[in-house]
Each structure stands twice: as structure tokens, then as C-alpha cells.
């Protein structure tokens, strides 16, 4: 009986983790694909061909795992747990943006090491390297993460599935029912 319960608990955790990963992955894939589309449009104006859509898939996969690990470590959760949810959403968005930029740097260092490059050759030139451009990319990623983290904060506050039902249920099922009074 105990091993049956442990097996069921493990199965529930695996399925729950897979669902959580899938939600993060799909969101990040959509955002990164939009960034790739924007980059291809900008480069097309200069007659430069760009087809980095496959990279969006791979990067979303890696960043979803990075986000899950950071989330499991409760990154930023403790600092704002007794504050209004908006502060938690904003702080976690900024922290995850920093984590993503750090993961991008580590990825480039590993790839550079694999290719025999030095550390200086491998460090990515995020936004061409100027402080203003790095800051702007950080702000863009922070803002891009806000809707996802806001959705999750609402799910935690209202209960599992409530926000999803509110967003996806037909309007007729959401309208308050009229109570007839004598």
C-alpha cells in the first residue's frame, strides 16, 4: 500500500512537472519566436537573410529548464512574499531576466570552449555590449515575462484552474445567475 501511494505521488509529481515545463516552454517559445521574427524583419531591411526560428525552439527549451530550476529555488519569492503581488511579479520578472541573460552568457562560454575559443572571444555581445543596450534588453525580457508570472500569481491566489476557466469558459457560463425572489 505504501509503495502504491509513493508510486502515485511520484507519478503526480512527474506529470505536474511536465505540465509546468510545457507551459513555461510554450510561453518562452512564443516570445522568442516573436523576437526572431522581429530580428528577421529588421535585418531584411538591410537585405540580410535571417532564419533563427529553430534557435527560438532550442533556447525556449533550455530557458524553460533554467526557469524551472530558478523557480524551484524560490528565486525572489522570499523577498516579496508578504508584499502586494505586483511587487512579486515585477521583482521575479527582473530576476528571471537576469538569470536568462546569465544563462545565455554561460551557454556562449561553453560553446566557445567547445570550439576552442578563449573566454573573451566567447563572452556574448548582448546588445553590442553597451550598458544602455544591455539594460534595454533586460527591460524587454523583464516585460516579456510579466504576463506569464502574473498569470501564475493569479493562479496561486485564486486556486488551481480558476484563471484558466475564467479565460477559456464561454461567457454564458461566467455570467452570474439570476436568483428569482418571491
TIKOLTI-92611 format. One record per atom (N, C-alpha, C, O): x, y, z; residue in one letter; chain; atom name. Coordinates in steps of 0.2 Angstrom, whole numbers, always signed. Example, Ala and Ser with C-alpha at 12.3 -4.5 7.8 and 13.67 -1.06 7.14 Angstrom:
BEGIN
      X      Y      Z  code  unit  site
    +66    -28    +39     A     A     N
    +62    -22    +39     A     A    CA
    +66    -16    +39     A     A     C
    +71    -17    +42     A     A     O
    +64    -11    +35     S     A     N
    +68     -5    +36     S     A    CA
    +64     +0    +39     S     A     C
    +67     +6    +40     S     A     O
END
This chain:
BEGIN
      X      Y      Z  code  unit  site
     +4     -6     +0     X     A     N
     +0     +0     +0     X     A    CA
     +4     +6     +0     X     A     C
     +3    +11     -4     X     A     O
    +10     +6     +4     X     A     N
    +14    +12     +4     X     A    CA
    +18    +13     -2     X     A     C
    +18    +19     -5     X     A     O
    +20     +8     -5     X     A     N
    +24     +8    -12     X     A    CA
    +19    +11    -17     X     A     C
    +21    +14    -22     X     A     O
    +12     +9    -17     X     A     N
     +7    +11    -22     X     A    CA
     +6    +18    -21     X     A     C
     +6    +22    -26     X     A     O
     +6    +21    -15     X     A     N
     +5    +28    -13     X     A    CA
    +11    +32    -16     X     A     C
    +10    +37    -18     X     A     O
    +17    +29    -14     X     A     N
    +23    +33    -16     X     A    CA
    +23    +33    -24     X     A     C
    +26    +38    -27     X     A     O
    +22    +27    -27     X     A     N
    +22    +27    -35     X     A    CA
    +17    +32    -37     X     A     C
    +18    +36    -42     X     A     O
    +11    +33    -34     X     A     N
     +6    +38    -37     X     A    CA
     +8    +45    -35     X     A     C
     +7    +49    -40     X     A     O
    +11    +46    -30     X     A     N
    +14    +53    -28     X     A    CA
    +20    +55    -33     X     A     C
    +20    +60    -35     X     A     O
    +24    +50    -35     X     A     N
    +29    +51    -40     X     A    CA
    +26    +53    -47     X     A     C
    +29    +57    -50     X     A     O
    +21    +49    -48     X     A     N
    +18    +50    -55     X     A    CA
    +15    +57    -55     X     A     C
    +15    +60    -60     X     A     O
    +11    +59    -50     X     A     N
     +8    +65    -50     X     A    CA
    +14    +71    -50     X     A     C
    +12    +76    -53     X     A     O
    +19    +70    -47     X     A     N
    +25    +75    -47     X     A    CA
    +28    +75    -54     X     A     C
    +29    +81    -57     X     A     O
    +29    +70    -57     X     A     N
    +31    +69    -64     X     A    CA
    +27    +73    -69     X     A     C
    +29    +77    -73     X     A     O
    +20    +71    -69     X     A     N
    +15    +74    -73     X     A    CA
    +15    +81    -72     X     A     C
    +14    +85    -76     X     A     O
    +14    +83    -65     X     A     N
    +14    +90    -64     X     A    CA
    +20    +94    -66     X     A     C
    +19   +100    -69     X     A     O
    +26    +91    -65     X     A     N
    +32    +95    -68     X     A    CA
    +32    +95    -75     X     A     C
    +34   +100    -78     X     A     O
    +30    +90    -79     X     A     N
    +29    +90    -86     X     A    CA
    +25    +95    -88     X     A     C
    +26    +99    -93     X     A     O
    +19    +96    -85     X     A     N
    +14   +101    -87     X     A    CA
    +17   +108    -86     X     A     C
    +16   +113    -90     X     A     O
    +20   +109    -80     X     A     N
    +23   +115    -78     X     A    CA
    +29   +117    -84     X     A     C
    +29   +123    -86     X     A     O
    +33   +112    -85     X     A     N
    +38   +113    -90     X     A    CA
    +35   +115    -97     X     A     C
    +37   +120   -100     X     A     O
    +30   +112    -99     X     A     N
    +26   +113   -105     X     A    CA
    +24   +120   -106     X     A     C
    +24   +123   -111     X     A     O
    +20   +122   -100     X     A     N
    +18   +129   -100     X     A    CA
    +23   +134   -101     X     A     C
    +23   +139   -105     X     A     O
    +29   +133    -97     X     A     N
    +34   +138    -97     X     A    CA
    +37   +138   -104     X     A     C
    +39   +143   -107     X     A     O
    +38   +132   -107     X     A     N
    +41   +131   -114     X     A    CA
    +37   +134   -119     X     A     C
    +40   +138   -123     X     A     O
    +31   +133   -119     X     A     N
    +27   +136   -124     X     A    CA
    +27   +144   -124     X     A     C
    +27   +147   -129     X     A     O
    +26   +146   -118     X     A     N
    +26   +154   -117     X     A    CA
    +33   +156   -120     X     A     C
    +33   +161   -124     X     A     O
    +38   +154   -118     X     A     N
    +45   +156   -120     X     A    CA
    +46   +155   -127     X     A     C
    +49   +159   -130     X     A     O
    +44   +150   -130     X     A     N
    +45   +148   -137     X     A    CA
    +41   +154   -141     X     A     C
    +43   +156   -146     X     A     O
    +35   +155   -139     X     A     N
    +31   +161   -142     X     A    CA
    +35   +167   -142     X     A     C
    +35   +171   -147     X     A     O
    +37   +169   -136     X     A     N
    +41   +175   -135     X     A    CA
    +47   +176   -139     X     A     C
    +48   +180   -143     X     A     O
    +51   +170   -139     X     A     N
    +57   +170   -143     X     A    CA
    +56   +170   -150     X     A     C
    +60   +173   -154     X     A     O
    +51   +167   -152     X     A     N
    +49   +166   -160     X     A    CA
    +47   +174   -162     X     A     C
    +49   +176   -167     X     A     O
    +44   +177   -158     X     A     N
    +42   +184   -160     X     A    CA
    +48   +188   -160     X     A     C
    +49   +193   -164     X     A     O
    +53   +187   -155     X     A     N
    +59   +191   -156     X     A    CA
    +63   +189   -162     X     A     C
    +66   +194   -165     X     A     O
    +63   +183   -164     X     A     N
    +67   +181   -170     X     A    CA
    +63   +184   -176     X     A     C
    +66   +186   -181     X     A     O
    +56   +184   -176     X     A     N
    +53   +187   -182     X     A    CA
    +55   +194   -182     X     A     C
    +56   +197   -188     X     A     O
    +55   +198   -177     X     A     N
    +57   +205   -177     X     A    CA
    +64   +206   -179     X     A     C
    +65   +210   -184     X     A     O
    +68   +201   -177     X     A     N
    +75   +202   -180     X     A    CA
    +76   +201   -187     X     A     C
    +79   +204   -191     X     A     O
    +72   +196   -190     X     A     N
    +72   +195   -197     X     A    CA
    +69   +200   -201     X     A     C
    +72   +202   -206     X     A     O
    +64   +204   -198     X     A     N
    +61   +210   -202     X     A    CA
    +66   +215   -202     X     A     C
    +67   +219   -207     X     A     O
    +69   +217   -196     X     A     N
    +74   +222   -196     X     A    CA
    +80   +220   -200     X     A     C
    +83   +225   -204     X     A     O
    +83   +214   -200     X     A     N
    +88   +213   -205     X     A    CA
    +86   +213   -212     X     A     C
    +91   +214   -216     X     A     O
    +80   +211   -214     X     A     N
    +78   +211   -221     X     A    CA
    +78   +218   -224     X     A     C
    +79   +219   -230     X     A     O
    +77   +223   -219     X     A     N
    +78   +230   -222     X     A    CA
    +85   +231   -224     X     A     C
    +86   +236   -228     X     A     O
    +90   +228   -222     X     A     N
    +97   +229   -224     X     A    CA
    +99   +223   -229     X     A     C
   +105   +222   -230     X     A     O
    +94   +220   -231     X     A     N
    +95   +214   -236     X     A    CA
    +99   +209   -233     X     A     C
   +104   +206   -236     X     A     O
    +98   +207   -227     X     A     N
   +102   +202   -223     X     A    CA
    +97   +196   -222     X     A     C
    +92   +197   -218     X     A     O
    +98   +190   -224     X     A     N
    +94   +184   -223     X     A    CA
    +95   +182   -216     X     A     C
   +100   +181   -213     X     A     O
    +89   +180   -212     X     A     N
    +90   +178   -205     X     A    CA
    +84   +173   -205     X     A     C
    +78   +174   -206     X     A     O
    +86   +167   -202     X     A     N
    +82   +161   -201     X     A    CA
    +83   +158   -194     X     A     C
    +85   +152   -194     X     A     O
    +83   +162   -189     X     A     N
    +84   +159   -182     X     A    CA
    +78   +156   -178     X     A     C
    +78   +156   -172     X     A     O
    +73   +154   -182     X     A     N
    +67   +152   -179     X     A    CA
    +68   +145   -175     X     A     C
    +65   +144   -170     X     A     O
    +73   +141   -178     X     A     N
    +75   +135   -174     X     A    CA
    +78   +136   -168     X     A     C
    +77   +132   -163     X     A     O
    +82   +141   -167     X     A     N
    +85   +143   -161     X     A    CA
    +80   +145   -156     X     A     C
    +82   +144   -150     X     A     O
    +75   +148   -158     X     A     N
    +70   +150   -153     X     A    CA
    +67   +144   -150     X     A     C
    +66   +144   -143     X     A     O
    +66   +138   -153     X     A     N
    +64   +132   -150     X     A    CA
    +69   +129   -145     X     A     C
    +67   +128   -140     X     A     O
    +75   +129   -147     X     A     N
    +81   +126   -143     X     A    CA
    +81   +131   -137     X     A     C
    +82   +128   -131     X     A     O
    +82   +137   -138     X     A     N
    +83   +142   -132     X     A    CA
    +77   +142   -128     X     A     C
    +78   +142   -121     X     A     O
    +71   +141   -130     X     A     N
    +65   +141   -126     X     A    CA
    +65   +134   -121     X     A     C
    +64   +134   -116     X     A     O
    +68   +129   -125     X     A     N
    +68   +123   -121     X     A    CA
    +73   +123   -115     X     A     C
    +72   +121   -110     X     A     O
    +79   +126   -117     X     A     N
    +84   +127   -112     X     A    CA
    +82   +132   -106     X     A     C
    +83   +131   -100     X     A     O
    +79   +138   -108     X     A     N
    +77   +143   -104     X     A    CA
    +71   +141    -99     X     A     C
    +71   +143    -94     X     A     O
    +67   +136   -102     X     A     N
    +62   +134    -98     X     A    CA
    +64   +129    -92     X     A     C
    +62   +130    -87     X     A     O
    +69   +126    -94     X     A     N
    +73   +122    -88     X     A    CA
    +76   +126    -83     X     A     C
    +76   +125    -77     X     A     O
    +79   +131    -86     X     A     N
    +83   +136    -81     X     A    CA
    +78   +139    -77     X     A     C
    +79   +140    -71     X     A     O
    +72   +141    -80     X     A     N
    +67   +145    -76     X     A    CA
    +64   +140    -71     X     A     C
    +62   +142    -65     X     A     O
    +63   +134    -72     X     A     N
    +60   +129    -68     X     A    CA
    +65   +128    -62     X     A     C
    +63   +128    -56     X     A     O
    +72   +128    -63     X     A     N
    +76   +127    -58     X     A    CA
    +76   +133    -53     X     A     C
    +76   +133    -47     X     A     O
    +76   +139    -56     X     A     N
    +76   +145    -53     X     A    CA
    +70   +146    -49     X     A     C
    +70   +148    -43     X     A     O
    +64   +144    -51     X     A     N
    +58   +144    -48     X     A    CA
    +58   +139    -42     X     A     C
    +55   +140    -37     X     A     O
    +61   +133    -43     X     A     N
    +61   +128    -38     X     A    CA
    +66   +130    -32     X     A     C
    +65   +128    -26     X     A     O
    +71   +135    -34     X     A     N
    +75   +138    -29     X     A    CA
    +71   +144    -25     X     A     C
    +74   +147    -21     X     A     O
    +65   +145    -27     X     A     N
    +61   +151    -25     X     A    CA
    +65   +158    -26     X     A     C
    +65   +162    -21     X     A     O
    +68   +158    -32     X     A     N
    +71   +164    -33     X     A    CA
    +67   +170    -32     X     A     C
    +62   +171    -36     X     A     O
    +68   +175    -28     X     A     N
    +65   +181    -27     X     A    CA
    +58   +180    -23     X     A     C
    +55   +185    -22     X     A     O
    +56   +174    -22     X     A     N
    +50   +173    -18     X     A    CA
    +50   +176    -11     X     A     C
    +45   +179     -9     X     A     O
    +55   +174     -8     X     A     N
    +55   +176     +0     X     A    CA
    +56   +183     +1     X     A     C
    +53   +186     +6     X     A     O
    +59   +187     -4     X     A     N
    +60   +194     -3     X     A    CA
    +53   +198     -3     X     A     C
    +52   +203     +1     X     A     O
    +48   +196     -7     X     A     N
    +42   +199     -8     X     A    CA
    +36   +195     -6     X     A     C
    +30   +197     -8     X     A     O
    +37   +190     -2     X     A     N
    +31   +186     +0     X     A    CA
    +26   +189     +4     X     A     C
    +20   +187     +3     X     A     O
    +27   +194     +8     X     A     N
    +22   +197    +12     X     A    CA
    +20   +204     +9     X     A     C
    +17   +208    +12     X     A     O
    +22   +205     +3     X     A     N
    +21   +212     -1     X     A    CA
    +15   +210     -6     X     A     C
    +13   +205     -7     X     A     O
    +13   +216     -9     X     A     N
     +7   +215    -14     X     A    CA
    +10   +211    -20     X     A     C
    +16   +211    -21     X     A     O
     +5   +207    -23     X     A     N
     +8   +203    -28     X     A    CA
    +11   +206    -34     X     A     C
    +15   +203    -37     X     A     O
     +9   +213    -35     X     A     N
    +13   +216    -41     X     A    CA
    +20   +217    -40     X     A     C
    +24   +216    -45     X     A     O
    +22   +218    -34     X     A     N
    +29   +218    -32     X     A    CA
    +33   +212    -33     X     A     C
    +39   +211    -36     X     A     O
    +30   +206    -32     X     A     N
    +32   +200    -33     X     A    CA
    +33   +198    -40     X     A     C
    +38   +196    -42     X     A     O
    +28   +200    -44     X     A     N
    +28   +199    -51     X     A    CA
    +34   +203    -54     X     A     C
    +38   +200    -58     X     A     O
    +34   +209    -53     X     A     N
    +39   +214    -55     X     A    CA
    +46   +211    -53     X     A     C
    +51   +211    -58     X     A     O
    +47   +210    -47     X     A     N
    +54   +208    -45     X     A    CA
    +56   +201    -48     X     A     C
    +62   +200    -50     X     A     O
    +51   +196    -48     X     A     N
    +53   +190    -51     X     A    CA
    +54   +190    -59     X     A     C
    +59   +187    -61     X     A     O
    +51   +195    -62     X     A     N
    +52   +196    -69     X     A    CA
    +59   +198    -70     X     A     C
    +62   +196    -75     X     A     O
    +61   +203    -66     X     A     N
    +68   +206    -67     X     A    CA
    +73   +201    -65     X     A     C
    +78   +200    -69     X     A     O
    +72   +197    -60     X     A     N
    +77   +192    -58     X     A    CA
    +77   +187    -63     X     A     C
    +83   +184    -65     X     A     O
    +72   +184    -66     X     A     N
    +72   +179    -71     X     A    CA
    +75   +182    -77     X     A     C
    +79   +178    -81     X     A     O
    +74   +188    -79     X     A     N
    +78   +191    -85     X     A    CA
    +85   +191    -84     X     A     C
    +89   +190    -88     X     A     O
    +88   +193    -78     X     A     N
    +95   +192    -76     X     A    CA
    +97   +185    -76     X     A     C
   +103   +184    -79     X     A     O
    +93   +180    -74     X     A     N
    +95   +173    -74     X     A    CA
    +96   +171    -82     X     A     C
   +100   +168    -83     X     A     O
    +91   +173    -86     X     A     N
    +91   +171    -93     X     A    CA
    +97   +174    -96     X     A     C
   +101   +171   -100     X     A     O
    +99   +181    -95     X     A     N
   +105   +184    -98     X     A    CA
   +111   +180    -95     X     A     C
   +116   +179    -99     X     A     O
   +111   +178    -89     X     A     N
   +117   +174    -86     X     A    CA
   +117   +168    -90     X     A     C
   +123   +165    -91     X     A     O
   +112   +164    -91     X     A     N
   +112   +158    -94     X     A    CA
   +114   +158   -101     X     A     C
   +118   +154   -104     X     A     O
   +112   +164   -104     X     A     N
   +114   +165   -111     X     A    CA
   +122   +166   -112     X     A     C
   +125   +163   -116     X     A     O
   +125   +169   -107     X     A     N
   +132   +170   -106     X     A    CA
   +136   +164   -105     X     A     C
   +141   +162   -108     X     A     O
   +133   +160   -100     X     A     N
   +136   +153    -99     X     A    CA
   +136   +149   -105     X     A     C
   +141   +145   -106     X     A     O
   +130   +149   -108     X     A     N
   +129   +145   -114     X     A    CA
   +135   +147   -120     X     A     C
   +138   +142   -123     X     A     O
   +136   +153   -121     X     A     N
   +141   +155   -125     X     A    CA
   +148   +153   -123     X     A     C
   +152   +152   -127     X     A     O
   +149   +154   -117     X     A     N
   +156   +152   -114     X     A    CA
   +157   +144   -115     X     A     C
   +162   +142   -117     X     A     O
   +152   +140   -114     X     A     N
   +153   +133   -115     X     A    CA
   +154   +131   -123     X     A     C
   +158   +127   -125     X     A     O
   +150   +135   -127     X     A     N
   +150   +133   -134     X     A    CA
   +157   +136   -137     X     A     C
   +160   +133   -141     X     A     O
   +159   +142   -134     X     A     N
   +166   +144   -136     X     A    CA
   +171   +140   -134     X     A     C
   +176   +139   -137     X     A     O
   +171   +137   -128     X     A     N
   +176   +132   -125     X     A    CA
   +176   +126   -130     X     A     C
   +181   +124   -131     X     A     O
   +170   +124   -132     X     A     N
   +170   +118   -136     X     A    CA
   +173   +119   -143     X     A     C
   +176   +115   -146     X     A     O
   +172   +125   -145     X     A     N
   +175   +127   -152     X     A    CA
   +183   +130   -151     X     A     C
   +186   +131   -156     X     A     O
   +185   +129   -145     X     A     N
   +192   +131   -144     X     A    CA
   +194   +139   -143     X     A     C
   +199   +141   -144     X     A     O
   +188   +143   -142     X     A     N
   +189   +150   -141     X     A    CA
   +191   +152   -134     X     A     C
   +190   +148   -130     X     A     O
   +194   +158   -133     X     A     N
   +196   +160   -127     X     A    CA
   +190   +163   -123     X     A     C
   +184   +163   -127     X     A     O
   +190   +164   -117     X     A     N
   +184   +166   -113     X     A    CA
   +182   +173   -116     X     A     C
   +176   +174   -117     X     A     O
   +187   +178   -117     X     A     N
   +185   +184   -120     X     A    CA
   +182   +184   -127     X     A     C
   +177   +188   -129     X     A     O
   +184   +179   -131     X     A     N
   +180   +178   -138     X     A    CA
   +173   +175   -137     X     A     C
   +169   +176   -141     X     A     O
   +172   +171   -131     X     A     N
   +166   +168   -130     X     A    CA
   +161   +172   -127     X     A     C
   +155   +170   -128     X     A     O
   +163   +177   -124     X     A     N
   +158   +181   -120     X     A    CA
   +153   +184   -125     X     A     C
   +155   +188   -130     X     A     O
   +146   +184   -124     X     A     N
   +142   +186   -129     X     A    CA
   +142   +194   -129     X     A     C
   +143   +197   -124     X     A     O
   +141   +197   -135     X     A     N
   +140   +204   -135     X     A    CA
   +132   +206   -135     X     A     C
   +129   +207   -140     X     A     O
   +129   +205   -129     X     A     N
   +122   +207   -128     X     A    CA
   +121   +214   -130     X     A     C
   +124   +218   -127     X     A     O
   +117   +215   -135     X     A     N
   +116   +222   -137     X     A    CA
   +122   +226   -139     X     A     C
   +122   +232   -137     X     A     O
   +126   +223   -142     X     A     N
   +133   +225   -144     X     A    CA
   +137   +227   -138     X     A     C
   +143   +230   -139     X     A     O
   +135   +226   -132     X     A     N
   +140   +227   -127     X     A    CA
   +139   +234   -123     X     A     C
   +142   +234   -117     X     A     O
   +135   +238   -125     X     A     N
   +135   +245   -122     X     A    CA
   +130   +244   -116     X     A     C
   +125   +240   -116     X     A     O
   +131   +248   -111     X     A     N
   +127   +247   -105     X     A    CA
   +120   +249   -106     X     A     C
   +115   +245   -104     X     A     O
   +118   +254   -110     X     A     N
   +111   +256   -112     X     A    CA
   +108   +250   -116     X     A     C
   +102   +249   -115     X     A     O
   +112   +247   -121     X     A     N
   +109   +241   -124     X     A    CA
   +107   +235   -120     X     A     C
   +102   +232   -121     X     A     O
   +112   +234   -116     X     A     N
   +111   +228   -111     X     A    CA
   +105   +229   -107     X     A     C
   +101   +225   -106     X     A     O
   +105   +235   -104     X     A     N
    +99   +237   -100     X     A    CA
    +92   +237   -104     X     A     C
    +87   +234   -101     X     A     O
    +92   +239   -110     X     A     N
    +86   +239   -114     X     A    CA
    +84   +232   -115     X     A     C
    +78   +230   -115     X     A     O
    +89   +227   -117     X     A     N
    +87   +220   -117     X     A    CA
    +84   +217   -111     X     A     C
    +79   +213   -111     X     A     O
    +87   +219   -105     X     A     N
    +85   +217    -99     X     A    CA
    +78   +219    -97     X     A     C
    +74   +215    -95     X     A     O
    +76   +225    -99     X     A     N
    +70   +228    -98     X     A    CA
    +65   +224   -103     X     A     C
    +59   +223   -101     X     A     O
    +67   +223   -109     X     A     N
    +62   +220   -114     X     A    CA
    +61   +213   -111     X     A     C
    +55   +211   -111     X     A     O
    +66   +209   -109     X     A     N
    +64   +202   -106     X     A    CA
    +60   +202   -100     X     A     C
    +56   +198    -99     X     A     O
    +62   +207    -96     X     A     N
    +58   +208    -90     X     A    CA
    +50   +209    -91     X     A     C
    +46   +206    -88     X     A     O
    +49   +214    -96     X     A     N
    +42   +215    -98     X     A    CA
    +39   +209   -101     X     A     C
    +33   +208   -100     X     A     O
    +43   +205   -105     X     A     N
    +40   +199   -109     X     A    CA
    +38   +194   -104     X     A     C
    +34   +190   -105     X     A     O
    +41   +194    -98     X     A     N
    +40   +188    -93     X     A    CA
    +34   +190    -88     X     A     C
    +31   +186    -85     X     A     O
    +32   +197    -88     X     A     N
    +27   +199    -83     X     A    CA
    +20   +195    -84     X     A     C
    +17   +193    -79     X     A     O
    +18   +195    -91     X     A     N
    +11   +192    -91     X     A    CA
    +11   +184    -89     X     A     C
     +6   +182    -85     X     A     O
    +16   +181    -90     X     A     N
    +17   +174    -88     X     A    CA
    +17   +173    -80     X     A     C
    +13   +169    -77     X     A     O
    +21   +177    -77     X     A     N
    +22   +177    -70     X     A    CA
    +15   +180    -67     X     A     C
    +14   +178    -61     X     A     O
    +12   +185    -70     X     A     N
     +6   +187    -67     X     A    CA
     +0   +182    -67     X     A     C
     -3   +181    -62     X     A     O
     +0   +178    -73     X     A     N
     -5   +173    -73     X     A    CA
     -3   +168    -68     X     A     C
     -8   +165    -64     X     A     O
     +3   +166    -67     X     A     N
     +5   +161    -61     X     A    CA
     +3   +164    -54     X     A     C
     +1   +160    -50     X     A     O
     +4   +170    -53     X     A     N
     +2   +173    -47     X     A    CA
     -5   +173    -46     X     A     C
     -7   +172    -40     X     A     O
     -9   +175    -51     X     A     N
    -16   +174    -50     X     A    CA
    -19   +167    -49     X     A     C
    -23   +166    -45     X     A     O
    -15   +162    -52     X     A     N
    -17   +155    -51     X     A    CA
    -16   +153    -44     X     A     C
    -20   +150    -41     X     A     O
    -10   +156    -41     X     A     N
     -9   +154    -34     X     A    CA
    -14   +157    -29     X     A     C
    -16   +155    -24     X     A     O
    -16   +164    -31     X     A     N
    -20   +167    -26     X     A    CA
    -27   +165    -27     X     A     C
    -31   +164    -22     X     A     O
    -30   +163    -33     X     A     N
    -37   +161    -34     X     A    CA
    -38   +153    -33     X     A     C
    -43   +151    -32     X     A     O
    -32   +150    -34     X     A     N
    -33   +142    -34     X     A    CA
    -32   +139    -41     X     A     C
    -32   +143    -46     X     A     O
    -30   +133    -41     X     A     N
    -28   +130    -47     X     A    CA
    -34   +130    -52     X     A     C
    -39   +128    -50     X     A     O
    -33   +132    -58     X     A     N
    -38   +131    -64     X     A    CA
    -43   +137    -64     X     A     C
    -46   +137    -69     X     A     O
    -43   +141    -59     X     A     N
    -48   +147    -59     X     A    CA
    -47   +152    -64     X     A     C
    -52   +153    -68     X     A     O
    -41   +154    -65     X     A     N
    -40   +159    -70     X     A    CA
    -40   +156    -77     X     A     C
    -43   +159    -82     X     A     O
    -38   +150    -78     X     A     N
    -39   +146    -84     X     A    CA
    -46   +146    -86     X     A     C
    -48   +147    -92     X     A     O
    -51   +144    -81     X     A     N
    -58   +143    -83     X     A    CA
    -61   +150    -84     X     A     C
    -65   +151    -89     X     A     O
    -59   +155    -81     X     A     N
    -61   +162    -82     X     A    CA
    -59   +164    -89     X     A     C
    -63   +168    -92     X     A     O
    -54   +163    -91     X     A     N
    -51   +165    -98     X     A    CA
    -54   +161   -104     X     A     C
    -55   +163   -109     X     A     O
    -55   +154   -102     X     A     N
    -57   +150   -108     X     A    CA
    -65   +148   -108     X     A     C
    -67   +145   -113     X     A     O
    -68   +149   -102     X     A     N
    -75   +147   -102     X     A    CA
    -79   +151   -106     X     A     C
    -78   +157   -107     X     A     O
    -85   +148   -109     X     A     N
    -90   +153   -113     X     A    CA
    -93   +158   -108     X     A     C
    -94   +157   -102     X     A     O
    -94   +164   -111     X     A     N
    -96   +169   -107     X     A    CA
   -103   +167   -103     X     A     C
   -104   +170    -98     X     A     O
   -107   +163   -106     X     A     N
   -113   +161   -103     X     A    CA
   -112   +158    -97     X     A     C
   -116   +158    -92     X     A     O
   -107   +154    -96     X     A     N
   -105   +150    -90     X     A    CA
   -102   +155    -85     X     A     C
   -102   +153    -79     X     A     O
   -100   +161    -87     X     A     N
    -97   +165    -82     X     A    CA
   -101   +171    -79     X     A     C
   -100   +173    -74     X     A     O
   -107   +172    -82     X     A     N
   -111   +177    -80     X     A    CA
   -115   +175    -74     X     A     C
   -117   +169    -73     X     A     O
   -116   +179    -69     X     A     N
   -119   +177    -63     X     A    CA
   -127   +175    -64     X     A     C
   -130   +178    -69     X     A     O
   -129   +170    -61     X     A     N
   -136   +168    -62     X     A    CA
   -141   +172    -58     X     A     C
   -139   +174    -53     X     A     O
   -146   +173    -62     X     A     N
   -151   +177    -58     X     A    CA
   -155   +173    -53     X     A     C
   -157   +167    -55     X     A     O
   -156   +175    -47     X     A     N
   -160   +172    -42     X     A    CA
   -167   +175    -42     X     A     C
   -167   +181    -41     X     A     O
   -172   +171    -43     X     A     N
   -179   +173    -43     X     A    CA
   -181   +174    -36     X     A     C
   -180   +169    -31     X     A     O
   -184   +180    -34     X     A     N
   -186   +181    -27     X     A    CA
   -193   +182    -27     X     A     C
   -196   +184    -32     X     A     O
   -196   +179    -22     X     A     N
   -204   +179    -22     X     A    CA
   -206   +186    -21     X     A     C
   -213   +187    -20     X     A     O
END
